[in-house]
Each structure stands twice: as structure tokens, then as C-alpha cells.
């Protein structure tokens, strides 16, 4: 049964989501992107576009002028059957290195505040400071659409 526009709006308000209206296409699945400043975007993606989404490129391919490295890391979200967090390990290592730097300490002392984590999974000791994706996969690693009941399971690990 299709949800009314008001029900859909209330759901997005409740979960602090923004919706990107990419049309569903063959082999696409629904994911949630936790972006900078706690922005959350619900959209459709294909597996071959995940790296670009992690890097923030919503088009079909990464622009030629960038040479960002990516090491796609996948972590099962504790307490869930089939929800996963996907992030770029290289970007996280860069942030952690920066947070040890003199420049970062001077910035903190100057009143800019500490770097805020976008996701935190205490049981695994993981704090993520860059864009990450939340997705659902079956036992064979095939991507599935997120369902409304999934949001309650993973939102406790994401910051606003």
C-alpha cells in the first residue's frame, strides 16, 4: 500500500532525511547517505556507483579532475541482521592523522571546536568523520532496499 504524501513527509521529518529523487532503475537499491553536518539523504544507487557516492559525487562517474583514493570498508551494524555501514578507510585515516596535527590543536584552541563524528559504533570502536552509507544486504552480499523498520536500528549510531 502506497503511503500518502503527508505520511511520507512525516517519515522524512522524523528521521531527519532528505530525499534525492533519482529514479529507480534496474539493479538499483535504496541506501541512506550520512553526509557532512549530519545531513541524511535517502536515494537509489547501483553497486558500481557506491564509491562515487562515498566521495560525494552523485553523478554516474567521478570527475576527471579528482584523484581521490578509496578503500571501501564494510562493517555490519551491531544488533542488526543485515544492515551495513560503508565508508572510505583512506579518508578516515586522513582525518585521524589531521586530528593529531599541530594545526588541528591550534584550531581547537582558537575556538573552532572539535571535529564531530558522523557515525559512532562503540562496540566496534569505530568513529567515522566522513560521508558514509547505510545499506542492507542479504547473506550472499546482494543489496536490498532499506525498509522503514531498519531506520530505528541504525539511527542510534549516526549523529545529527
Secondary structure as GFF3:
##gff-version 3
##sequence-region A 1 160
A	DSSP	alpha_helix	5	14	.	.	.	ID=ss1
A	DSSP	beta_strand	17	19	.	.	.	ID=ss2
A	DSSP	beta_strand	29	34	.	.	.	ID=ss3
A	DSSP	three_ten_helix	36	38	.	.	.	ID=ss4
A	DSSP	beta_strand	40	45	.	.	.	ID=ss5
A	DSSP	three_ten_helix	47	49	.	.	.	ID=ss6
A	DSSP	alpha_helix	50	55	.	.	.	ID=ss7
A	DSSP	beta_strand	72	76	.	.	.	ID=ss8
A	DSSP	beta_strand	83	88	.	.	.	ID=ss9
A	DSSP	alpha_helix	89	99	.	.	.	ID=ss10
A	DSSP	alpha_helix	102	109	.	.	.	ID=ss11
A	DSSP	beta_strand	119	121	.	.	.	ID=ss12
A	DSSP	three_ten_helix	122	124	.	.	.	ID=ss13
A	DSSP	beta_strand	126	128	.	.	.	ID=ss14
A	DSSP	beta_strand	132	137	.	.	.	ID=ss15
A	DSSP	beta_strand	143	144	.	.	.	ID=ss16
A	DSSP	alpha_helix	148	154	.	.	.	ID=ss17
A	DSSP	three_ten_helix	155	157	.	.	.	ID=ss18
###
